[in-house]
């Protein structure tokens, strides 16, 4: 499955950061952002907000995939997000993949990891709680 097949996975905000779907693992999108100057923090490194934005987008993309597999649509709203910055993300491709730990009727819990060259050495991790507002017309 490609990003073109699922244009709903990425928001306009995500696209403006340069976030792309690099592939799928276990039917969960793996997102990537390359080191572009617009999201640079300290010279040669990603801004922490760009890293957080990538991980938040990965969580939403995983939830959208899971909901669409059930034939459901919903608005996703953040309840909270906690990001742990583990190492500086250098100006190189940064990947993120989410894992849904709980998908309930009204909320979801998601964990996300971001890495660069070596997946065993994550640059950041996040835990996110999301409110699910299903389509009232259904």
N, CA, C and O atoms as a GROMACS GRO file, in nm:
protein
  552
    1UNK      N    1   0.085  -0.117   0.000
    1UNK     CA    2   0.000   0.000   0.000
    1UNK      C    3   0.090   0.124   0.000
    1UNK      O    4   0.189   0.128   0.072
    2UNK      N    5   0.054   0.223  -0.079
    2UNK     CA    6   0.135   0.344  -0.089
    2UNK      C    7   0.060   0.462  -0.031
    2UNK      O    8  -0.059   0.455  -0.003
    3UNK      N    9   0.134   0.571  -0.013
    3UNK     CA   10   0.072   0.693   0.038
    3UNK      C   11  -0.036   0.742  -0.057
    3UNK      O   12  -0.138   0.796  -0.014
    4UNK      N   13  -0.014   0.723  -0.189
    4UNK     CA   14  -0.114   0.766  -0.286
    4UNK      C   15  -0.245   0.690  -0.266
    4UNK      O   16  -0.353   0.743  -0.291
    5UNK      N   17  -0.235   0.565  -0.221
    5UNK     CA   18  -0.354   0.485  -0.197
    5UNK      C   19  -0.426   0.529  -0.069
    5UNK      O   20  -0.544   0.500  -0.053
    6UNK      N   21  -0.357   0.597   0.020
    6UNK     CA   22  -0.414   0.642   0.148
    6UNK      C   23  -0.380   0.789   0.172
    6UNK      O   24  -0.303   0.819   0.263
    7UNK      N   25  -0.434   0.880   0.092
    7UNK     CA   26  -0.400   1.022   0.111
    7UNK      C   27  -0.447   1.078   0.245
    7UNK      O   28  -0.399   1.184   0.287
    8UNK      N   29  -0.539   1.010   0.313
    8UNK     CA   30  -0.592   1.057   0.441
    8UNK      C   31  -0.495   1.037   0.557
    8UNK      O   32  -0.522   1.084   0.668
    9UNK      N   33  -0.385   0.968   0.535
    9UNK     CA   34  -0.293   0.939   0.646
    9UNK      C   35  -0.216   1.062   0.694
    9UNK      O   36  -0.180   1.070   0.811
   10UNK      N   37  -0.192   1.158   0.604
   10UNK     CA   38  -0.112   1.274   0.640
   10UNK      C   39  -0.193   1.402   0.630
   10UNK      O   40  -0.266   1.424   0.532
   11UNK      N   41  -0.179   1.486   0.730
   11UNK     CA   42  -0.247   1.616   0.730
   11UNK      C   43  -0.167   1.716   0.646
   11UNK      O   44  -0.054   1.689   0.605
   12UNK      N   45  -0.227   1.832   0.622
   12UNK     CA   46  -0.156   1.939   0.551
   12UNK      C   47  -0.035   1.984   0.632
   12UNK      O   48   0.070   2.016   0.576
   13UNK      N   49  -0.050   1.987   0.764
   13UNK     CA   50   0.061   2.022   0.853
   13UNK      C   51   0.178   1.925   0.833
   13UNK      O   52   0.293   1.967   0.820
   14UNK      N   53   0.147   1.796   0.830
   14UNK     CA   54   0.252   1.695   0.812
   14UNK      C   55   0.322   1.714   0.677
   14UNK      O   56   0.444   1.706   0.669
   15UNK      N   57   0.245   1.737   0.574
   15UNK     CA   58   0.304   1.757   0.441
   15UNK      C   59   0.391   1.883   0.438
   15UNK      O   60   0.494   1.884   0.371
   16UNK      N   61   0.351   1.988   0.511
   16UNK     CA   62   0.430   2.111   0.513
   16UNK      C   63   0.565   2.090   0.582
   16UNK      O   64   0.661   2.161   0.553
   17UNK      N   65   0.572   1.993   0.674
   17UNK     CA   66   0.699   1.959   0.738
   17UNK      C   67   0.785   1.869   0.650
   17UNK      O   68   0.903   1.847   0.680
   18UNK      N   69   0.727   1.817   0.543
   18UNK     CA   70   0.800   1.725   0.456
   18UNK      C   71   0.787   1.580   0.498
   18UNK      O   72   0.866   1.496   0.455
   19UNK      N   73   0.689   1.549   0.582
   19UNK     CA   74   0.669   1.411   0.628
   19UNK      C   75   0.608   1.329   0.516
   19UNK      O   76   0.516   1.374   0.447
   20UNK      N   77   0.660   1.209   0.498
   20UNK     CA   78   0.611   1.118   0.394
   20UNK      C   79   0.593   0.978   0.453
   20UNK      O   80   0.653   0.945   0.556
   21UNK      N   81   0.511   0.898   0.388
   21UNK     CA   82   0.499   0.757   0.424
   21UNK      C   83   0.611   0.684   0.350
   21UNK      O   84   0.613   0.682   0.227
   22UNK      N   85   0.704   0.624   0.425
   22UNK     CA   86   0.816   0.554   0.361
   22UNK      C   87   0.785   0.408   0.336
   22UNK      O   88   0.855   0.342   0.259
   23UNK      N   89   0.682   0.356   0.401
   23UNK     CA   90   0.645   0.216   0.383
   23UNK      C   91   0.547   0.173   0.490
   23UNK      O   92   0.498   0.254   0.568
   24UNK      N   93   0.521   0.042   0.493
   24UNK     CA   94   0.429  -0.014   0.591
   24UNK      C   95   0.492  -0.138   0.653
   24UNK      O   96   0.556  -0.217   0.583
   25UNK      N   97   0.474  -0.155   0.782
   25UNK     CA   98   0.516  -0.275   0.854
   25UNK      C   99   0.397  -0.325   0.933
   25UNK      O  100   0.341  -0.252   1.015
   26UNK      N  101   0.358  -0.447   0.910
   26UNK     CA  102   0.241  -0.504   0.979
   26UNK      C  103   0.118  -0.415   0.962
   26UNK      O  104   0.039  -0.397   1.055
   27UNK      N  105   0.103  -0.360   0.842
   27UNK     CA  106  -0.009  -0.272   0.806
   27UNK      C  107  -0.012  -0.143   0.888
   27UNK      O  108  -0.118  -0.082   0.905
   28UNK      N  109   0.103  -0.103   0.940
   28UNK     CA  110   0.117   0.024   1.012
   28UNK      C  111   0.215   0.110   0.933
   28UNK      O  112   0.323   0.063   0.898
   29UNK      N  113   0.179   0.236   0.905
   29UNK     CA  114   0.269   0.319   0.826
   29UNK      C  115   0.396   0.357   0.903
   29UNK      O  116   0.392   0.386   1.022
   30UNK      N  117   0.507   0.355   0.831
   30UNK     CA  118   0.634   0.406   0.882
   30UNK      C  119   0.653   0.541   0.813
   30UNK      O  120   0.657   0.549   0.691
   31UNK      N  121   0.665   0.646   0.893
   31UNK     CA  122   0.678   0.780   0.837
   31UNK      C  123   0.823   0.824   0.839
   31UNK      O  124   0.904   0.776   0.918
   32UNK      N  125   0.855   0.918   0.750
   32UNK     CA  126   0.992   0.967   0.738
   32UNK      C  127   0.989   1.116   0.707
   32UNK      O  128   0.903   1.164   0.634
   33UNK      N  129   1.084   1.187   0.762
   33UNK     CA  130   1.107   1.326   0.726
   33UNK      C  131   1.257   1.340   0.704
   33UNK      O  132   1.338   1.290   0.783
   34UNK      N  133   1.294   1.408   0.596
   34UNK     CA  134   1.435   1.430   0.566
   34UNK      C  135   1.479   1.561   0.629
   34UNK      O  136   1.397   1.646   0.663
   35UNK      N  137   1.608   1.576   0.642
   35UNK     CA  138   1.662   1.696   0.705
   35UNK      C  139   1.653   1.817   0.614
   35UNK      O  140   1.743   1.842   0.534
   36UNK      N  141   1.545   1.892   0.626
   36UNK     CA  142   1.532   2.013   0.546
   36UNK      C  143   1.554   2.134   0.636
   36UNK      O  144   1.528   2.130   0.756
   37UNK      N  145   1.604   2.242   0.577
   37UNK     CA  146   1.642   2.360   0.654
   37UNK      C  147   1.527   2.421   0.734
   37UNK      O  148   1.549   2.477   0.841
   38UNK      N  149   1.405   2.411   0.682
   38UNK     CA  150   1.290   2.474   0.748
   38UNK      C  151   1.262   2.416   0.886
   38UNK      O  152   1.200   2.483   0.969
   39UNK      N  153   1.306   2.294   0.913
   39UNK     CA  154   1.279   2.232   1.044
   39UNK      C  155   1.407   2.209   1.123
   39UNK      O  156   1.413   2.123   1.211
   40UNK      N  157   1.510   2.286   1.090
   40UNK     CA  158   1.636   2.273   1.161
   40UNK      C  159   1.632   2.353   1.290
   40UNK      O  160   1.582   2.466   1.294
   41UNK      N  161   1.683   2.294   1.395
   41UNK     CA  162   1.696   2.364   1.522
   41UNK      C  163   1.840   2.411   1.534
   41UNK      O  164   1.882   2.503   1.464
   42UNK      N  165   1.914   2.348   1.621
   42UNK     CA  166   2.058   2.374   1.631
   42UNK      C  167   2.120   2.333   1.498
   42UNK      O  168   2.075   2.235   1.439
   43UNK      N  169   2.222   2.402   1.449
   43UNK     CA  170   2.279   2.369   1.317
   43UNK      C  171   2.312   2.220   1.302
   43UNK      O  172   2.383   2.161   1.384
   44UNK      N  173   2.258   2.162   1.194
   44UNK     CA  174   2.283   2.021   1.165
   44UNK      C  175   2.191   1.923   1.235
   44UNK      O  176   2.211   1.802   1.226
   45UNK      N  177   2.090   1.974   1.305
   45UNK     CA  178   2.000   1.887   1.382
   45UNK      C  179   1.854   1.929   1.363
   45UNK      O  180   1.825   2.044   1.330
   46UNK      N  181   1.764   1.833   1.384
   46UNK     CA  182   1.621   1.862   1.378
   46UNK      C  183   1.579   1.944   1.499
   46UNK      O  184   1.634   1.930   1.608
   47UNK      N  185   1.481   2.029   1.479
   47UNK     CA  186   1.417   2.100   1.590
   47UNK      C  187   1.333   1.998   1.667
   47UNK      O  188   1.272   1.910   1.606
   48UNK      N  189   1.328   2.009   1.798
   48UNK     CA  190   1.250   1.916   1.879
   48UNK      C  191   1.103   1.916   1.843
   48UNK      O  192   1.037   1.812   1.852
   49UNK      N  193   1.050   2.031   1.804
   49UNK     CA  194   0.910   2.039   1.764
   49UNK      C  195   0.882   1.960   1.637
   49UNK      O  196   0.775   1.902   1.622
   50UNK      N  197   0.979   1.957   1.546
   50UNK     CA  198   0.962   1.879   1.423
   50UNK      C  199   0.964   1.729   1.454
   50UNK      O  200   0.888   1.652   1.396
   51UNK      N  201   1.051   1.690   1.546
   51UNK     CA  202   1.055   1.550   1.589
   51UNK      C  203   0.924   1.511   1.656
   51UNK      O  204   0.869   1.404   1.629
   52UNK      N  205   0.874   1.597   1.743
   52UNK     CA  206   0.746   1.571   1.809
   52UNK      C  207   0.632   1.566   1.709
   52UNK      O  208   0.544   1.480   1.719
   53UNK      N  209   0.634   1.656   1.611
   53UNK     CA  210   0.531   1.656   1.507
   53UNK      C  211   0.530   1.529   1.425
   53UNK      O  212   0.424   1.478   1.389
   54UNK      N  213   0.649   1.478   1.395
   54UNK     CA  214   0.659   1.351   1.322
   54UNK      C  215   0.598   1.238   1.403
   54UNK      O  216   0.524   1.156   1.349
   55UNK      N  217   0.629   1.233   1.532
   55UNK     CA  218   0.576   1.124   1.615
   55UNK      C  219   0.426   1.135   1.636
   55UNK      O  220   0.356   1.034   1.636
   56UNK      N  221   0.375   1.256   1.652
   56UNK     CA  222   0.231   1.275   1.665
   56UNK      C  223   0.161   1.232   1.536
   56UNK      O  224   0.056   1.166   1.540
   57UNK      N  225   0.218   1.268   1.422
   57UNK     CA  226   0.162   1.229   1.293
   57UNK      C  227   0.164   1.078   1.276
   57UNK      O  228   0.069   1.021   1.221
   58UNK      N  229   0.270   1.012   1.322
   58UNK     CA  230   0.277   0.865   1.313
   58UNK      C  231   0.166   0.801   1.396
   58UNK      O  232   0.108   0.701   1.354
   59UNK      N  233   0.138   0.858   1.512
   59UNK     CA  234   0.030   0.805   1.597
   59UNK      C  235  -0.105   0.818   1.527
   59UNK      O  236  -0.183   0.723   1.523
   60UNK      N  237  -0.132   0.936   1.472
   60UNK     CA  238  -0.259   0.957   1.402
   60UNK      C  239  -0.271   0.866   1.280
   60UNK      O  240  -0.378   0.812   1.254
   61UNK      N  241  -0.162   0.850   1.206
   61UNK     CA  242  -0.166   0.765   1.086
   61UNK      C  243  -0.198   0.620   1.123
   61UNK      O  244  -0.277   0.554   1.056
   62UNK      N  245  -0.136   0.571   1.230
   62UNK     CA  246  -0.164   0.433   1.275
   62UNK      C  247  -0.309   0.418   1.318
   62UNK      O  248  -0.374   0.318   1.288
   63UNK      N  249  -0.360   0.518   1.388
   63UNK     CA  250  -0.500   0.512   1.432
   63UNK      C  251  -0.596   0.518   1.313
   63UNK      O  252  -0.696   0.447   1.311
   64UNK      N  253  -0.566   0.604   1.215
   64UNK     CA  254  -0.652   0.611   1.097
   64UNK      C  255  -0.655   0.479   1.022
   64UNK      O  256  -0.760   0.436   0.974
   65UNK      N  257  -0.539   0.413   1.013
   65UNK     CA  258  -0.534   0.282   0.946
   65UNK      C  259  -0.619   0.181   1.023
   65UNK      O  260  -0.697   0.108   0.963
   66UNK      N  261  -0.603   0.176   1.154
   66UNK     CA  262  -0.677   0.079   1.236
   66UNK      C  263  -0.827   0.104   1.227
   66UNK      O  264  -0.905   0.009   1.217
   67UNK      N  265  -0.868   0.229   1.232
   67UNK     CA  266  -1.010   0.260   1.223
   67UNK      C  267  -1.066   0.227   1.085
   67UNK      O  268  -1.178   0.176   1.074
   68UNK      N  269  -0.989   0.256   0.980
   68UNK     CA  270  -1.039   0.227   0.845
   68UNK      C  271  -1.052   0.078   0.822
   68UNK      O  272  -1.138   0.034   0.746
   69UNK      N  273  -0.966  -0.002   0.885
   69UNK     CA  274  -0.978  -0.148   0.874
   69UNK      C  275  -1.109  -0.196   0.934
   69UNK      O  276  -1.162  -0.300   0.894
   70UNK      N  277  -1.162  -0.121   1.031
   70UNK     CA  278  -1.291  -0.154   1.093
   70UNK      C  279  -1.408  -0.090   1.017
   70UNK      O  280  -1.524  -0.109   1.052
   71UNK      N  281  -1.375  -0.013   0.912
   71UNK     CA  282  -1.478   0.057   0.838
   71UNK      C  283  -1.532   0.178   0.911
   71UNK      O  284  -1.646   0.219   0.889
   72UNK      N  285  -1.451   0.237   0.999
   72UNK     CA  286  -1.493   0.351   1.080
   72UNK      C  287  -1.415   0.476   1.043
   72UNK      O  288  -1.300   0.468   1.000
   73UNK      N  289  -1.479   0.589   1.061
   73UNK     CA  290  -1.413   0.718   1.047
   73UNK      C  291  -1.434   0.793   1.177
   73UNK      O  292  -1.536   0.777   1.244
   74UNK      N  293  -1.336   0.874   1.213
   74UNK     CA  294  -1.348   0.949   1.338
   74UNK      C  295  -1.256   1.070   1.334
   74UNK      O  296  -1.158   1.073   1.259
   75UNK      N  297  -1.289   1.168   1.415
   75UNK     CA  298  -1.198   1.279   1.438
   75UNK      C  299  -1.109   1.239   1.554
   75UNK      O  300  -1.155   1.183   1.654
   76UNK      N  301  -0.981   1.268   1.540
   76UNK     CA  302  -0.884   1.236   1.645
   76UNK      C  303  -0.837   1.365   1.709
   76UNK      O  304  -0.794   1.458   1.640
   77UNK      N  305  -0.845   1.371   1.840
   77UNK     CA  306  -0.805   1.491   1.912
   77UNK      C  307  -0.709   1.451   2.024
   77UNK      O  308  -0.735   1.357   2.098
   78UNK      N  309  -0.597   1.524   2.036
   78UNK     CA  310  -0.500   1.488   2.139
   78UNK      C  311  -0.553   1.516   2.279
   78UNK      O  312  -0.610   1.622   2.306
   79UNK      N  313  -0.533   1.420   2.367
   79UNK     CA  314  -0.560   1.442   2.510
   79UNK      C  315  -0.429   1.488   2.574
   79UNK      O  316  -0.424   1.590   2.642
   80UNK      N  317  -0.323   1.411   2.550
   80UNK     CA  318  -0.189   1.452   2.594
   80UNK      C  319  -0.085   1.375   2.515
   80UNK      O  320  -0.113   1.272   2.452
   81UNK      N  321   0.037   1.428   2.519
   81UNK     CA  322   0.150   1.360   2.456
   81UNK      C  323   0.272   1.388   2.543
   81UNK      O  324   0.296   1.501   2.586
   82UNK      N  325   0.349   1.284   2.567
   82UNK     CA  326   0.473   1.296   2.642
   82UNK      C  327   0.585   1.246   2.552
   82UNK      O  328   0.584   1.132   2.506
   83UNK      N  329   0.682   1.333   2.527
   83UNK     CA  330   0.794   1.300   2.439
   83UNK      C  331   0.921   1.292   2.522
   83UNK      O  332   0.948   1.380   2.604
   84UNK      N  333   0.997   1.188   2.501
   84UNK     CA  334   1.129   1.175   2.562
   84UNK      C  335   1.232   1.186   2.452
   84UNK      O  336   1.236   1.103   2.361
   85UNK      N  337   1.316   1.289   2.459
   85UNK     CA  338   1.423   1.306   2.362
   85UNK      C  339   1.544   1.229   2.415
   85UNK      O  340   1.600   1.263   2.519
   86UNK      N  341   1.583   1.126   2.343
   86UNK     CA  342   1.687   1.035   2.390
   86UNK      C  343   1.825   1.068   2.333
   86UNK      O  344   1.926   1.044   2.399
   87UNK      N  345   1.829   1.123   2.213
   87UNK     CA  346   1.954   1.163   2.149
   87UNK      C  347   1.920   1.267   2.043
   87UNK      O  348   1.809   1.270   1.991
   88UNK      N  349   2.016   1.352   2.011
   88UNK     CA  350   1.992   1.455   1.910
   88UNK      C  351   1.967   1.391   1.775
   88UNK      O  352   2.041   1.302   1.732
   89UNK      N  353   1.863   1.436   1.707
   89UNK     CA  354   1.832   1.387   1.573
   89UNK      C  355   1.908   1.472   1.473
   89UNK      O  356   1.882   1.592   1.458
   90UNK      N  357   2.002   1.410   1.405
   90UNK     CA  358   2.086   1.482   1.310
   90UNK      C  359   2.011   1.506   1.180
   90UNK      O  360   1.906   1.447   1.156
   91UNK      N  361   2.067   1.591   1.098
   91UNK     CA  362   2.004   1.628   0.972
   91UNK      C  363   2.022   1.514   0.871
   91UNK      O  364   2.104   1.521   0.780
   92UNK      N  365   1.944   1.410   0.891
   92UNK     CA  366   1.941   1.290   0.807
   92UNK      C  367   1.800   1.235   0.818
   92UNK      O  368   1.726   1.277   0.907
   93UNK      N  369   1.759   1.144   0.731
   93UNK     CA  370   1.622   1.092   0.741
   93UNK      C  371   1.590   1.042   0.882
   93UNK      O  372   1.666   0.968   0.944
   94UNK      N  373   1.474   1.085   0.930
   94UNK     CA  374   1.424   1.047   1.063
   94UNK      C  375   1.294   0.971   1.042
   94UNK      O  376   1.202   1.020   0.978
   95UNK      N  377   1.287   0.850   1.097
   95UNK     CA  378   1.172   0.762   1.079
   95UNK      C  379   1.093   0.752   1.209
   95UNK      O  380   1.147   0.773   1.317
   96UNK      N  381   0.964   0.721   1.197
   96UNK     CA  382   0.880   0.701   1.315
   96UNK      C  383   0.773   0.598   1.284
   96UNK      O  384   0.717   0.594   1.174
   97UNK      N  385   0.746   0.514   1.384
   97UNK     CA  386   0.640   0.414   1.372
   97UNK      C  387   0.567   0.408   1.506
   97UNK      O  388   0.629   0.410   1.613
   98UNK      N  389   0.435   0.400   1.498
   98UNK     CA  390   0.351   0.395   1.617
   98UNK      C  391   0.304   0.253   1.644
   98UNK      O  392   0.298   0.169   1.554
   99UNK      N  393   0.272   0.229   1.771
   99UNK     CA  394   0.211   0.102   1.811
   99UNK      C  395   0.091   0.136   1.899
   99UNK      O  396   0.104   0.202   2.002
  100UNK      N  397  -0.024   0.090   1.857
  100UNK     CA  398  -0.146   0.116   1.934
  100UNK      C  399  -0.150   0.016   2.050
  100UNK      O  400  -0.155  -0.105   2.028
  101UNK      N  401  -0.149   0.069   2.172
  101UNK     CA  402  -0.154  -0.020   2.288
  101UNK      C  403  -0.297  -0.044   2.334
  101UNK      O  404  -0.326  -0.147   2.394
  102UNK      N  405  -0.387   0.051   2.305
  102UNK     CA  406  -0.530   0.033   2.336
  102UNK      C  407  -0.611   0.117   2.239
  102UNK      O  408  -0.584   0.235   2.220
  103UNK      N  409  -0.710   0.055   2.178
  103UNK     CA  410  -0.802   0.127   2.090
  103UNK      C  411  -0.942   0.100   2.141
  103UNK      O  412  -1.003  -0.003   2.114
  104UNK      N  413  -0.993   0.197   2.217
  104UNK     CA  414  -1.126   0.184   2.274
  104UNK      C  415  -1.231   0.257   2.193
  104UNK      O  416  -1.204   0.304   2.083
  105UNK      N  417  -1.350   0.268   2.249
  105UNK     CA  418  -1.459   0.338   2.179
  105UNK      C  419  -1.439   0.489   2.181
  105UNK      O  420  -1.471   0.556   2.083
  106UNK      N  421  -1.387   0.542   2.291
  106UNK     CA  422  -1.375   0.687   2.304
  106UNK      C  423  -1.232   0.738   2.311
  106UNK      O  424  -1.209   0.858   2.294
  107UNK      N  425  -1.136   0.650   2.334
  107UNK     CA  426  -0.998   0.695   2.342
  107UNK      C  427  -0.903   0.585   2.298
  107UNK      O  428  -0.938   0.467   2.289
  108UNK      N  429  -0.780   0.628   2.270
  108UNK     CA  430  -0.675   0.534   2.229
  108UNK      C  431  -0.545   0.574   2.298
  108UNK      O  432  -0.522   0.691   2.328
  109UNK      N  433  -0.462   0.474   2.323
  109UNK     CA  434  -0.328   0.494   2.379
  109UNK      C  435  -0.229   0.443   2.275
  109UNK      O  436  -0.242   0.332   2.224
  110UNK      N  437  -0.129   0.525   2.246
  110UNK     CA  438  -0.034   0.493   2.140
  110UNK      C  439   0.107   0.523   2.189
  110UNK      O  440   0.130   0.622   2.257
  111UNK      N  441   0.202   0.436   2.153
  111UNK     CA  442   0.344   0.465   2.176
  111UNK      C  443   0.410   0.481   2.040
  111UNK      O  444   0.369   0.418   1.942
  112UNK      N  445   0.513   0.564   2.035
  112UNK     CA  446   0.581   0.592   1.909
  112UNK      C  447   0.731   0.595   1.934
  112UNK      O  448   0.776   0.643   2.038
  113UNK      N  449   0.806   0.542   1.839
  113UNK     CA  450   0.952   0.554   1.844
  113UNK      C  451   1.001   0.619   1.716
  113UNK      O  452   0.950   0.593   1.607
  114UNK      N  453   1.102   0.705   1.731
  114UNK     CA  454   1.166   0.770   1.617
  114UNK      C  455   1.313   0.730   1.616
  114UNK      O  456   1.378   0.729   1.721
  115UNK      N  457   1.365   0.699   1.500
  115UNK     CA  458   1.504   0.656   1.487
  115UNK      C  459   1.563   0.708   1.358
  115UNK      O  460   1.492   0.759   1.271
  116UNK      N  461   1.695   0.696   1.346
  116UNK     CA  462   1.761   0.733   1.222
  116UNK      C  463   1.829   0.610   1.162
  116UNK      O  464   1.760   0.521   1.112
  117UNK      N  465   1.959   0.603   1.166
  117UNK     CA  466   2.030   0.492   1.100
  117UNK      C  467   1.998   0.356   1.162
  117UNK      O  468   1.979   0.258   1.090
  118UNK      N  469   1.992   0.351   1.293
  118UNK     CA  470   1.978   0.225   1.365
  118UNK      C  471   1.851   0.226   1.450
  118UNK      O  472   1.838   0.306   1.543
  119UNK      N  473   1.760   0.139   1.418
  119UNK     CA  474   1.632   0.134   1.489
  119UNK      C  475   1.651   0.097   1.636
  119UNK      O  476   1.567   0.131   1.720
  120UNK      N  477   1.759   0.028   1.669
  120UNK     CA  478   1.786  -0.011   1.807
  120UNK      C  479   1.839   0.106   1.891
  120UNK      O  480   1.857   0.093   2.012
  121UNK      N  481   1.865   0.219   1.826
  121UNK     CA  482   1.911   0.339   1.897
  121UNK      C  483   1.814   0.454   1.868
  121UNK      O  484   1.846   0.543   1.790
  122UNK      N  485   1.698   0.453   1.931
  122UNK     CA  486   1.598   0.556   1.902
  122UNK      C  487   1.646   0.696   1.941
  122UNK      O  488   1.722   0.713   2.036
  123UNK      N  489   1.600   0.794   1.866
  123UNK     CA  490   1.630   0.934   1.895
  123UNK      C  491   1.528   0.994   1.991
  123UNK      O  492   1.559   1.084   2.068
  124UNK      N  493   1.404   0.941   1.984
  124UNK     CA  494   1.298   0.991   2.073
  124UNK      C  495   1.189   0.885   2.083
  124UNK      O  496   1.174   0.799   1.996
  125UNK      N  497   1.114   0.893   2.192
  125UNK     CA  498   0.997   0.807   2.207
  125UNK      C  499   0.884   0.893   2.262
  125UNK      O  500   0.907   0.997   2.323
  126UNK      N  501   0.762   0.847   2.240
  126UNK     CA  502   0.646   0.925   2.285
  126UNK      C  503   0.534   0.831   2.329
  126UNK      O  504   0.522   0.719   2.280
  127UNK      N  505   0.454   0.881   2.420
  127UNK     CA  506   0.330   0.815   2.462
  127UNK      C  507   0.221   0.918   2.439
  127UNK      O  508   0.234   1.034   2.480
  128UNK      N  509   0.114   0.876   2.374
  128UNK     CA  510   0.008   0.970   2.339
  128UNK      C  511  -0.128   0.911   2.371
  128UNK      O  512  -0.154   0.793   2.344
  129UNK      N  513  -0.216   0.992   2.428
  129UNK     CA  514  -0.355   0.955   2.451
  129UNK      C  515  -0.440   1.041   2.359
  129UNK      O  516  -0.422   1.163   2.352
  130UNK      N  517  -0.531   0.977   2.288
  130UNK     CA  518  -0.609   1.044   2.184
  130UNK      C  519  -0.757   1.022   2.208
  130UNK      O  520  -0.800   0.910   2.236
  131UNK      N  521  -0.836   1.130   2.198
  131UNK     CA  522  -0.981   1.118   2.205
  131UNK      C  523  -1.032   1.083   2.065
  131UNK      O  524  -0.988   1.140   1.965
  132UNK      N  525  -1.125   0.988   2.060
  132UNK     CA  526  -1.184   0.945   1.934
  132UNK      C  527  -1.328   0.993   1.930
  132UNK      O  528  -1.410   0.954   2.013
  133UNK      N  529  -1.358   1.079   1.833
  133UNK     CA  530  -1.496   1.125   1.814
  133UNK      C  531  -1.545   1.066   1.682
  133UNK      O  532  -1.511   1.115   1.574
  134UNK      N  533  -1.624   0.963   1.695
  134UNK     CA  534  -1.675   0.896   1.575
  134UNK      C  535  -1.780   0.981   1.507
  134UNK      O  536  -1.844   1.066   1.570
  135UNK      N  537  -1.797   0.957   1.380
  135UNK     CA  538  -1.893   1.031   1.300
  135UNK      C  539  -2.033   1.015   1.359
  135UNK      O  540  -2.083   0.903   1.370
  136UNK      N  541  -2.096   1.125   1.396
  136UNK     CA  542  -2.228   1.120   1.459
  136UNK      C  543  -2.336   1.075   1.361
  136UNK      O  544  -2.444   1.034   1.402
  137UNK      N  545  -2.307   1.083   1.231
  137UNK     CA  546  -2.406   1.043   1.131
  137UNK      C  547  -2.416   0.893   1.117
  137UNK      O  548  -2.514   0.842   1.061
  138UNK      N  549  -2.317   0.820   1.166
  138UNK     CA  550  -2.317   0.674   1.148
  138UNK      C  551  -2.416   0.607   1.238
  138UNK      O  552  -2.429   0.484   1.236
   0.00000   0.00000   0.00000
